[in-house]
Each structure stands twice: as C-alpha cells, then as structure tokens.
Amino acid sequence: MSQFQELVLPGLFDSGPDHWQSHWCAARPSCRRVELGQWDHPTPALWVSRLDRAVARSTRPALLIAHSLGCLAVAWWAAEASAARRAKVAGALLVAPPDVDRADAHPLIRAFAPAPAAPLAFPALLVASRDDPYASLARSRAIATAWHAEFVDAGALGHINADSRLGDWPEGRALLDRLIRSARPGGGPFVAPDRAPAPRADSGGRA
C-alpha cells in the first residue's frame, strides 16, 4: 500500500474517460477522484469545502493531483484551510491552471478570480504547456513563482487534457514520481523557500 492518498481534482466539466486523470484513477489503487460537485457551474466555496473534507478524511498524507480549474481549488483551499489541515498534504501536482484573471477568461471560471498569490504550504510542481489556450506560458510561470511551486515546461501539449491525446501520460507519471520523492511523507510544517526555484524545462526544449 502506498504511504500516500492520491486525491485527483479535475477541472471544469470533470475529466472524461480519455483524460490522463481517469487513466491514473483506474491504474493506481492509491488514487481517488474527489467529487467536487457542480462540474458545469463550479463555485470556489463548494470546491474548497469538498477538498477540505477529502483531506480531512484521508488516513494517509495526501498528494493532490489537480488539472485546470482544480489547481485553483487547491490554491484557494491552501489560502483558507487551517494549518493542521494543510499539514496533511504532502505535495501537489498542478497541471495546466487556467488564467482566471484574463479579460477573456471563460465566464464559468471567473468566479475563481483573482488567483491566490500566496505561497502554498507544501511542495508543488506546476506543469504548463506552451500552447495552452487558457493561459500563456509567461502567466503560468508567474503563477508558479507566486505559489513557490517548481515550474515545468511540458512543451506544446495544448491544455494537457483528453484532447491532447496523452493516454496515461507517462511523462506526467514521471513528474508524480518526482513529487513523491520530494513530498513530506509524515506531513508536518513546510518552510517555503525565500524565492521560487528557477524555471526549468523538462521537455520541449528551452523555455
């Protein structure tokens, strides 16, 4: 049995059967999708409360695996949760967060604006695509810096979703394995770095 409980947090409209999150949930016994509710009309209050309940119920340190708007739910939860609750999170893999502050952001995600700017209280990897229609690479890098997350340039993968045809996304699983190696296995306090790590490109050439 894994020492972690992997909590999967989809974005707007949930993740369908061809999404890498669904592949992971089917293949990994430690993986559980969080039912955030109101997938087609989300609100921060509901999603944050559902995430908080999932973390509270976890009997093992939690790893958060978020895609798209699920990343904003993680950030809002981290800004509002108690220190004791945050200490139960060992780390987070944040994939393709949308730019909710953009003037032309989808109306259904604008409720999550402004994006929280406080550092997360746990280790995190933020993975971004060079041609994501919902966030520029520069904005994704800025969000990673604000959240003190390690920035990963995944190359040109669109929104890193089912339309990207990634299957079970082996490169993403490698990033999750890296996060597991750096996660806090026993929970406890996390001291954020004085500055975010330098951006790095794990695929796709130079950032």
PyRosetta script that sets phi, psi and omega in degrees:
from pyrosetta import init, pose_from_sequence

init()
pose = pose_from_sequence("MSQFQELVLPGLFDSGPDHWQSHWCAARPSCRRVELGQWDHPTPALWVSRLDRAVARSTRPALLIAHSLGCLAVAWWAAEASAARRAKVAGALLVAPPDVDRADAHPLIRAFAPAPAAPLAFPALLVASRDDPYASLARSRAIATAWHAEFVDAGALGHINADSRLGDWPEGRALLDRLIRSARPGGGPFVAPDRAPAPRADSGGRA")
pose.set_psi(1, 137.4)
pose.set_omega(1, 178.5)
pose.set_phi(2, -66.0)
pose.set_psi(2, 148.6)
pose.set_omega(2, 176.9)
pose.set_phi(3, -76.9)
pose.set_psi(3, -7.5)
pose.set_omega(3, -178.5)
pose.set_phi(4, -117.2)
pose.set_psi(4, 152.2)
pose.set_omega(4, 166.9)
pose.set_phi(5, -100.8)
pose.set_psi(5, 116.9)
pose.set_omega(5, -178.1)
pose.set_phi(6, -90.9)
pose.set_psi(6, 113.3)
pose.set_omega(6, -178.5)
pose.set_phi(7, -101.3)
pose.set_psi(7, 115.5)
pose.set_omega(7, -176.5)
pose.set_phi(8, -92.8)
pose.set_psi(8, 128.5)
pose.set_omega(8, -176.6)
pose.set_phi(9, -122.4)
pose.set_psi(9, 99.5)
pose.set_omega(9, 178.5)
pose.set_phi(10, -71.9)
pose.set_psi(10, 175.0)
pose.set_omega(10, 177.0)
pose.set_phi(11, -102.4)
pose.set_psi(11, -155.6)
pose.set_omega(11, -179.0)
pose.set_phi(12, -54.3)
pose.set_psi(12, 134.7)
pose.set_omega(12, 179.1)
pose.set_phi(13, 70.1)
pose.set_psi(13, 9.5)
pose.set_omega(13, 177.9)
pose.set_phi(14, 70.3)
pose.set_psi(14, 174.3)
pose.set_omega(14, 178.4)
pose.set_phi(15, -105.6)
pose.set_psi(15, 121.4)
pose.set_omega(15, -178.1)
pose.set_phi(16, -74.4)
pose.set_psi(16, -177.9)
pose.set_omega(16, -174.5)
pose.set_phi(17, -65.2)
pose.set_psi(17, -22.4)
pose.set_omega(17, -179.5)
pose.set_phi(18, -92.9)
pose.set_psi(18, 0.0)
pose.set_omega(18, -179.2)
pose.set_phi(19, -78.1)
pose.set_psi(19, 143.4)
pose.set_omega(19, 179.9)
pose.set_phi(20, -57.9)
pose.set_psi(20, -31.6)
pose.set_omega(20, 178.1)
pose.set_phi(21, -62.6)
pose.set_psi(21, -39.6)
pose.set_omega(21, 178.6)
pose.set_phi(22, -67.5)
pose.set_psi(22, -39.1)
pose.set_omega(22, 175.7)
pose.set_phi(23, -59.8)
pose.set_psi(23, -44.3)
pose.set_omega(23, -179.4)
pose.set_phi(24, -63.9)
pose.set_psi(24, -43.5)
pose.set_omega(24, -179.6)
pose.set_phi(25, -60.9)
pose.set_psi(25, -35.1)
pose.set_omega(25, -179.9)
pose.set_phi(26, -74.0)
pose.set_psi(26, -29.0)
pose.set_omega(26, -172.2)
pose.set_phi(27, -99.6)
pose.set_psi(27, -21.0)
pose.set_omega(27, -172.6)
pose.set_phi(28, -111.3)
pose.set_psi(28, 113.8)
pose.set_omega(28, -179.0)
pose.set_phi(29, -60.9)
pose.set_psi(29, -26.3)
pose.set_omega(29, -177.6)
pose.set_phi(30, -84.1)
pose.set_psi(30, 0.3)
pose.set_omega(30, -172.8)
pose.set_phi(31, -97.0)
pose.set_psi(31, 133.0)
pose.set_omega(31, 177.4)
pose.set_phi(32, -139.4)
pose.set_psi(32, 128.1)
pose.set_omega(32, 177.3)
pose.set_phi(33, -76.6)
pose.set_psi(33, 133.1)
pose.set_omega(33, 177.7)
pose.set_phi(34, -88.8)
pose.set_psi(34, 125.7)
pose.set_omega(34, 178.3)
pose.set_phi(35, -80.1)
pose.set_psi(35, 93.2)
pose.set_omega(35, -176.5)
pose.set_phi(36, -76.1)
pose.set_psi(36, -26.4)
pose.set_omega(36, 176.8)
pose.set_phi(37, 85.8)
pose.set_psi(37, 155.6)
pose.set_omega(37, 177.6)
pose.set_phi(38, 47.8)
pose.set_psi(38, 53.2)
pose.set_omega(38, -175.8)
pose.set_phi(39, -59.4)
pose.set_psi(39, -29.7)
pose.set_omega(39, -177.2)
pose.set_phi(40, -97.0)
pose.set_psi(40, 1.5)
pose.set_omega(40, 175.8)
pose.set_phi(41, -156.6)
pose.set_psi(41, 66.5)
pose.set_omega(41, -171.8)
pose.set_phi(42, -73.7)
pose.set_psi(42, 153.4)
pose.set_omega(42, 173.2)
pose.set_phi(43, -130.0)
pose.set_psi(43, 142.4)
pose.set_omega(43, 179.7)
pose.set_phi(44, -57.7)
pose.set_psi(44, -40.0)
pose.set_omega(44, -176.7)
pose.set_phi(45, -60.4)
pose.set_psi(45, -44.7)
pose.set_omega(45, -179.4)
pose.set_phi(46, -68.3)
pose.set_psi(46, -48.5)
pose.set_omega(46, -177.1)
pose.set_phi(47, -63.7)
pose.set_psi(47, -40.4)
pose.set_omega(47, 179.2)
pose.set_phi(48, -64.4)
pose.set_psi(48, -42.3)
pose.set_omega(48, -179.2)
pose.set_phi(49, -66.5)
pose.set_psi(49, -38.5)
pose.set_omega(49, 179.0)
pose.set_phi(50, -67.1)
pose.set_psi(50, -40.1)
pose.set_omega(50, 177.3)
pose.set_phi(51, -65.1)
pose.set_psi(51, -43.1)
pose.set_omega(51, -179.8)
pose.set_phi(52, -60.3)
pose.set_psi(52, -41.1)
pose.set_omega(52, 179.3)
pose.set_phi(53, -65.6)
pose.set_psi(53, -39.3)
pose.set_omega(53, 179.4)
pose.set_phi(54, -65.1)
pose.set_psi(54, -41.9)
pose.set_omega(54, 178.3)
pose.set_phi(55, -65.2)
pose.set_psi(55, -42.6)
pose.set_omega(55, -179.1)
pose.set_phi(56, -61.3)
pose.set_psi(56, -37.1)
pose.set_omega(56, -177.1)
pose.set_phi(57, -80.9)
pose.set_psi(57, -14.4)
pose.set_omega(57, -178.4)
pose.set_phi(58, -67.0)
pose.set_psi(58, 131.2)
pose.set_omega(58, 178.9)
pose.set_phi(59, -91.9)
pose.set_psi(59, -2.8)
pose.set_omega(59, 177.1)
pose.set_phi(60, -129.0)
pose.set_psi(60, 160.4)
pose.set_omega(60, 174.5)
pose.set_phi(61, -53.6)
pose.set_psi(61, 137.7)
pose.set_omega(61, -173.6)
pose.set_phi(62, -95.3)
pose.set_psi(62, 138.6)
pose.set_omega(62, 167.7)
pose.set_phi(63, -109.6)
pose.set_psi(63, 124.2)
pose.set_omega(63, -179.2)
pose.set_phi(64, -93.6)
pose.set_psi(64, 126.2)
pose.set_omega(64, -179.6)
pose.set_phi(65, -118.9)
pose.set_psi(65, 96.8)
pose.set_omega(65, -170.4)
pose.set_phi(66, -112.5)
pose.set_psi(66, 144.6)
pose.set_omega(66, 173.7)
pose.set_phi(67, -125.2)
pose.set_psi(67, 140.9)
pose.set_omega(67, 172.5)
pose.set_phi(68, 53.9)
pose.set_psi(68, -123.5)
pose.set_omega(68, -175.7)
pose.set_phi(69, -64.9)
pose.set_psi(69, -21.1)
pose.set_omega(69, 174.1)
pose.set_phi(70, -58.9)
pose.set_psi(70, -29.5)
pose.set_omega(70, 177.2)
pose.set_phi(71, -65.3)
pose.set_psi(71, -37.1)
pose.set_omega(71, 178.2)
pose.set_phi(72, -69.4)
pose.set_psi(72, -34.9)
pose.set_omega(72, 175.2)
pose.set_phi(73, -61.0)
pose.set_psi(73, -40.9)
pose.set_omega(73, 177.6)
pose.set_phi(74, -62.0)
pose.set_psi(74, -45.7)
pose.set_omega(74, -177.3)
pose.set_phi(75, -64.7)
pose.set_psi(75, -42.8)
pose.set_omega(75, 178.1)
pose.set_phi(76, -66.6)
pose.set_psi(76, -39.4)
pose.set_omega(76, 177.1)
pose.set_phi(77, -62.1)
pose.set_psi(77, -45.4)
pose.set_omega(77, -178.8)
pose.set_phi(78, -62.1)
pose.set_psi(78, -32.5)
pose.set_omega(78, 179.9)
pose.set_phi(79, -74.7)
pose.set_psi(79, -23.6)
pose.set_omega(79, -172.7)
pose.set_phi(80, -112.2)
pose.set_psi(80, -18.5)
pose.set_omega(80, -175.0)
pose.set_phi(81, -73.2)
pose.set_psi(81, 159.0)
pose.set_omega(81, 176.6)
pose.set_phi(82, -70.8)
pose.set_psi(82, 158.8)
pose.set_omega(82, 178.8)
pose.set_phi(83, -61.3)
pose.set_psi(83, -37.2)
pose.set_omega(83, -179.9)
pose.set_phi(84, -65.0)
pose.set_psi(84, -39.4)
pose.set_omega(84, 179.9)
pose.set_phi(85, -69.6)
pose.set_psi(85, -44.3)
pose.set_omega(85, 179.6)
pose.set_phi(86, -60.5)
pose.set_psi(86, -31.7)
pose.set_omega(86, -178.3)
pose.set_phi(87, -67.2)
pose.set_psi(87, -15.1)
pose.set_omega(87, 177.9)
pose.set_phi(88, -80.8)
pose.set_psi(88, -9.6)
pose.set_omega(88, -179.9)
pose.set_phi(89, -94.3)
pose.set_psi(89, 122.1)
pose.set_omega(89, -177.5)
pose.set_phi(90, -86.1)
pose.set_psi(90, -22.1)
pose.set_omega(90, -179.4)
pose.set_phi(91, 171.9)
pose.set_psi(91, 171.9)
pose.set_omega(91, -177.9)
pose.set_phi(92, -144.3)
pose.set_psi(92, 135.9)
pose.set_omega(92, 170.6)
pose.set_phi(93, -105.3)
pose.set_psi(93, 114.2)
pose.set_omega(93, -173.1)
pose.set_phi(94, -113.7)
pose.set_psi(94, 112.0)
pose.set_omega(94, -171.4)
pose.set_phi(95, -113.7)
pose.set_psi(95, 122.1)
pose.set_omega(95, 172.7)
pose.set_phi(96, 56.1)
pose.set_psi(96, 53.5)
pose.set_omega(96, 175.2)
pose.set_phi(97, -64.8)
pose.set_psi(97, 134.2)
pose.set_omega(97, 179.2)
pose.set_phi(98, -77.6)
pose.set_psi(98, 157.8)
pose.set_omega(98, 176.6)
pose.set_phi(99, -86.1)
pose.set_psi(99, 92.0)
pose.set_omega(99, -176.7)
pose.set_phi(100, -72.9)
pose.set_psi(100, -13.3)
pose.set_omega(100, -179.3)
pose.set_phi(101, -90.5)
pose.set_psi(101, -5.6)
pose.set_omega(101, -177.7)
pose.set_phi(102, -68.7)
pose.set_psi(102, 142.9)
pose.set_omega(102, -176.6)
pose.set_phi(103, -59.1)
pose.set_psi(103, -33.7)
pose.set_omega(103, -178.7)
pose.set_phi(104, -101.7)
pose.set_psi(104, 23.4)
pose.set_omega(104, 178.1)
pose.set_phi(105, -60.9)
pose.set_psi(105, 148.0)
pose.set_omega(105, 179.5)
pose.set_phi(106, -55.5)
pose.set_psi(106, 133.7)
pose.set_omega(106, -178.0)
pose.set_phi(107, -54.8)
pose.set_psi(107, -31.5)
pose.set_omega(107, -176.8)
pose.set_phi(108, -74.0)
pose.set_psi(108, -13.2)
pose.set_omega(108, 179.2)
pose.set_phi(109, -108.0)
pose.set_psi(109, -6.6)
pose.set_omega(109, -177.8)
pose.set_phi(110, -64.8)
pose.set_psi(110, -20.9)
pose.set_omega(110, 178.5)
pose.set_phi(111, -63.3)
pose.set_psi(111, -19.9)
pose.set_omega(111, -178.6)
pose.set_phi(112, -89.7)
pose.set_psi(112, 0.3)
pose.set_omega(112, 177.5)
pose.set_phi(113, -85.6)
pose.set_psi(113, 151.7)
pose.set_omega(113, -6.2)
pose.set_phi(114, -74.7)
pose.set_psi(114, 151.6)
pose.set_omega(114, 177.8)
pose.set_phi(115, -62.5)
pose.set_psi(115, 132.4)
pose.set_omega(115, 176.8)
pose.set_phi(116, -54.9)
pose.set_psi(116, 142.4)
pose.set_omega(116, -177.6)
pose.set_phi(117, -112.7)
pose.set_psi(117, 2.7)
pose.set_omega(117, -177.8)
pose.set_phi(118, -81.8)
pose.set_psi(118, 147.1)
pose.set_omega(118, 176.1)
pose.set_phi(119, -60.7)
pose.set_psi(119, 144.5)
pose.set_omega(119, 174.0)
pose.set_phi(120, -72.8)
pose.set_psi(120, 153.9)
pose.set_omega(120, -176.3)
pose.set_phi(121, -95.6)
pose.set_psi(121, 23.4)
pose.set_omega(121, -179.1)
pose.set_phi(122, -155.7)
pose.set_psi(122, 158.9)
pose.set_omega(122, 179.1)
pose.set_phi(123, -60.4)
pose.set_psi(123, 143.9)
pose.set_omega(123, -178.6)
pose.set_phi(124, -150.9)
pose.set_psi(124, 147.0)
pose.set_omega(124, 169.2)
pose.set_phi(125, -113.7)
pose.set_psi(125, 129.8)
pose.set_omega(125, 175.1)
pose.set_phi(126, -110.6)
pose.set_psi(126, 118.3)
pose.set_omega(126, -175.7)
pose.set_phi(127, -105.9)
pose.set_psi(127, 128.0)
pose.set_omega(127, -177.6)
pose.set_phi(128, -130.9)
pose.set_psi(128, 153.8)
pose.set_omega(128, 179.0)
pose.set_phi(129, -106.7)
pose.set_psi(129, 147.7)
pose.set_omega(129, -178.2)
pose.set_phi(130, -72.4)
pose.set_psi(130, -23.2)
pose.set_omega(130, -178.0)
pose.set_phi(131, -121.4)
pose.set_psi(131, 32.3)
pose.set_omega(131, 176.9)
pose.set_phi(132, -67.0)
pose.set_psi(132, 122.7)
pose.set_omega(132, -178.6)
pose.set_phi(133, -71.1)
pose.set_psi(133, -11.0)
pose.set_omega(133, -174.6)
pose.set_phi(134, -106.8)
pose.set_psi(134, -1.5)
pose.set_omega(134, 176.7)
pose.set_phi(135, -165.3)
pose.set_psi(135, 134.6)
pose.set_omega(135, 175.6)
pose.set_phi(136, -74.0)
pose.set_psi(136, 158.1)
pose.set_omega(136, 178.2)
pose.set_phi(137, -62.8)
pose.set_psi(137, -37.9)
pose.set_omega(137, 179.5)
pose.set_phi(138, -63.8)
pose.set_psi(138, -41.5)
pose.set_omega(138, 179.1)
pose.set_phi(139, -67.5)
pose.set_psi(139, -40.4)
pose.set_omega(139, 177.9)
pose.set_phi(140, -61.6)
pose.set_psi(140, -40.3)
pose.set_omega(140, 177.7)
pose.set_phi(141, -63.6)
pose.set_psi(141, -40.4)
pose.set_omega(141, 179.5)
pose.set_phi(142, -64.7)
pose.set_psi(142, -39.1)
pose.set_omega(142, 177.8)
pose.set_phi(143, -64.3)
pose.set_psi(143, -42.9)
pose.set_omega(143, 178.0)
pose.set_phi(144, -59.6)
pose.set_psi(144, -42.0)
pose.set_omega(144, 178.8)
pose.set_phi(145, -62.3)
pose.set_psi(145, -45.1)
pose.set_omega(145, -179.4)
pose.set_phi(146, -63.1)
pose.set_psi(146, -38.4)
pose.set_omega(146, -177.2)
pose.set_phi(147, -86.8)
pose.set_psi(147, 0.1)
pose.set_omega(147, -176.0)
pose.set_phi(148, 55.9)
pose.set_psi(148, 40.7)
pose.set_omega(148, 176.0)
pose.set_phi(149, -102.4)
pose.set_psi(149, 148.3)
pose.set_omega(149, 174.0)
pose.set_phi(150, -70.7)
pose.set_psi(150, 131.4)
pose.set_omega(150, -177.1)
pose.set_phi(151, -92.3)
pose.set_psi(151, 132.2)
pose.set_omega(151, 179.2)
pose.set_phi(152, -125.3)
pose.set_psi(152, 118.2)
pose.set_omega(152, 174.6)
pose.set_phi(153, -84.0)
pose.set_psi(153, 110.4)
pose.set_omega(153, -175.8)
pose.set_phi(154, -88.9)
pose.set_psi(154, 3.6)
pose.set_omega(154, -176.1)
pose.set_phi(155, 86.7)
pose.set_psi(155, -159.5)
pose.set_omega(155, -177.6)
pose.set_phi(156, -93.6)
pose.set_psi(156, 95.0)
pose.set_omega(156, -177.1)
pose.set_phi(157, -126.6)
pose.set_psi(157, 20.5)
pose.set_omega(157, -177.9)
pose.set_phi(158, 61.0)
pose.set_psi(158, -134.3)
pose.set_omega(158, -179.1)
pose.set_phi(159, -91.6)
pose.set_psi(159, 12.6)
pose.set_omega(159, 178.3)
pose.set_phi(160, 53.4)
pose.set_psi(160, 50.5)
pose.set_omega(160, -177.9)
pose.set_phi(161, -129.8)
pose.set_psi(161, -161.3)
pose.set_omega(161, -178.7)
pose.set_phi(162, -61.4)
pose.set_psi(162, -35.2)
pose.set_omega(162, 179.3)
pose.set_phi(163, -64.7)
pose.set_psi(163, -19.0)
pose.set_omega(163, 179.1)
pose.set_phi(164, -79.5)
pose.set_psi(164, -8.7)
pose.set_omega(164, 176.1)
pose.set_phi(165, 53.9)
pose.set_psi(165, 54.0)
pose.set_omega(165, -176.2)
pose.set_phi(166, -94.5)
pose.set_psi(166, -8.2)
pose.set_omega(166, -174.3)
pose.set_phi(167, 62.2)
pose.set_psi(167, -130.2)
pose.set_omega(167, 178.3)
pose.set_phi(168, -90.1)
pose.set_psi(168, 10.6)
pose.set_omega(168, 172.4)
pose.set_phi(169, 50.1)
pose.set_psi(169, 74.1)
pose.set_omega(169, -178.9)
pose.set_phi(170, -56.6)
pose.set_psi(170, -37.0)
pose.set_omega(170, 179.2)
pose.set_phi(171, -64.1)
pose.set_psi(171, -35.9)
pose.set_omega(171, 176.9)
pose.set_phi(172, -67.3)
pose.set_psi(172, -39.3)
pose.set_omega(172, 177.3)
pose.set_phi(173, -62.8)
pose.set_psi(173, -35.1)
pose.set_omega(173, 176.8)
pose.set_phi(174, -65.3)
pose.set_psi(174, -38.6)
pose.set_omega(174, 176.8)
pose.set_phi(175, -66.7)
pose.set_psi(175, -38.5)
pose.set_omega(175, 176.6)
pose.set_phi(176, -63.3)
pose.set_psi(176, -40.9)
pose.set_omega(176, 177.5)
pose.set_phi(177, -61.5)
pose.set_psi(177, -39.5)
pose.set_omega(177, 177.6)
pose.set_phi(178, -63.8)
pose.set_psi(178, -42.4)
pose.set_omega(178, 178.4)
pose.set_phi(179, -62.4)
pose.set_psi(179, -41.6)
pose.set_omega(179, 179.3)
pose.set_phi(180, -59.7)
pose.set_psi(180, -38.3)
pose.set_omega(180, -179.7)
pose.set_phi(181, -67.2)
pose.set_psi(181, -28.3)
pose.set_omega(181, -177.7)
pose.set_phi(182, -102.3)
pose.set_psi(182, -1.6)
pose.set_omega(182, -176.1)
pose.set_phi(183, -72.9)
pose.set_psi(183, 165.3)
pose.set_omega(183, 179.4)
pose.set_phi(184, -91.0)
pose.set_psi(184, 98.9)
pose.set_omega(184, -172.6)
pose.set_phi(185, -62.8)
pose.set_psi(185, -27.6)
pose.set_omega(185, -178.8)
pose.set_phi(186, -108.1)
pose.set_psi(186, 13.9)
pose.set_omega(186, -176.2)
pose.set_phi(187, 71.1)
pose.set_psi(187, -146.6)
pose.set_omega(187, 179.7)
pose.set_phi(188, 89.8)
pose.set_psi(188, 175.6)
pose.set_omega(188, -174.1)
pose.set_phi(189, -68.4)
pose.set_psi(189, 147.2)
pose.set_omega(189, 176.8)
pose.set_phi(190, -119.0)
pose.set_psi(190, 125.1)
pose.set_omega(190, 178.1)
pose.set_phi(191, -94.5)
pose.set_psi(191, 111.9)
pose.set_omega(191, -179.6)
pose.set_phi(192, -66.9)
pose.set_psi(192, 146.0)
pose.set_omega(192, 177.6)
pose.set_phi(193, -67.0)
pose.set_psi(193, 158.5)
pose.set_omega(193, 178.5)
pose.set_phi(194, -63.5)
pose.set_psi(194, -27.4)
pose.set_omega(194, 176.6)
pose.set_phi(195, -146.4)
pose.set_psi(195, 157.8)
pose.set_omega(195, 180.0)
pose.set_phi(196, -68.6)
pose.set_psi(196, 150.7)
pose.set_omega(196, 176.5)
pose.set_phi(197, -59.6)
pose.set_psi(197, 152.0)
pose.set_omega(197, 178.4)
pose.set_phi(198, -60.5)
pose.set_psi(198, 141.1)
pose.set_omega(198, 178.6)
pose.set_phi(199, -57.9)
pose.set_psi(199, 148.3)
pose.set_omega(199, 179.0)
pose.set_phi(200, -140.5)
pose.set_psi(200, 153.5)
pose.set_omega(200, 179.4)
pose.set_phi(201, -113.7)
pose.set_psi(201, 113.2)
pose.set_omega(201, -179.8)
pose.set_phi(202, -89.8)
pose.set_psi(202, -15.9)
pose.set_omega(202, 174.1)
pose.set_phi(203, -159.3)
pose.set_psi(203, 162.5)
pose.set_omega(203, 175.4)
pose.set_phi(204, 86.0)
pose.set_psi(204, 10.3)
pose.set_omega(204, 176.4)
pose.set_phi(205, 83.9)
pose.set_psi(205, -157.8)
pose.set_omega(205, -175.2)
pose.set_phi(206, -73.6)
pose.set_psi(206, 148.5)
pose.set_omega(206, 177.3)
pose.set_phi(207, -77.4)
pose.dump_pdb("model.pdb")
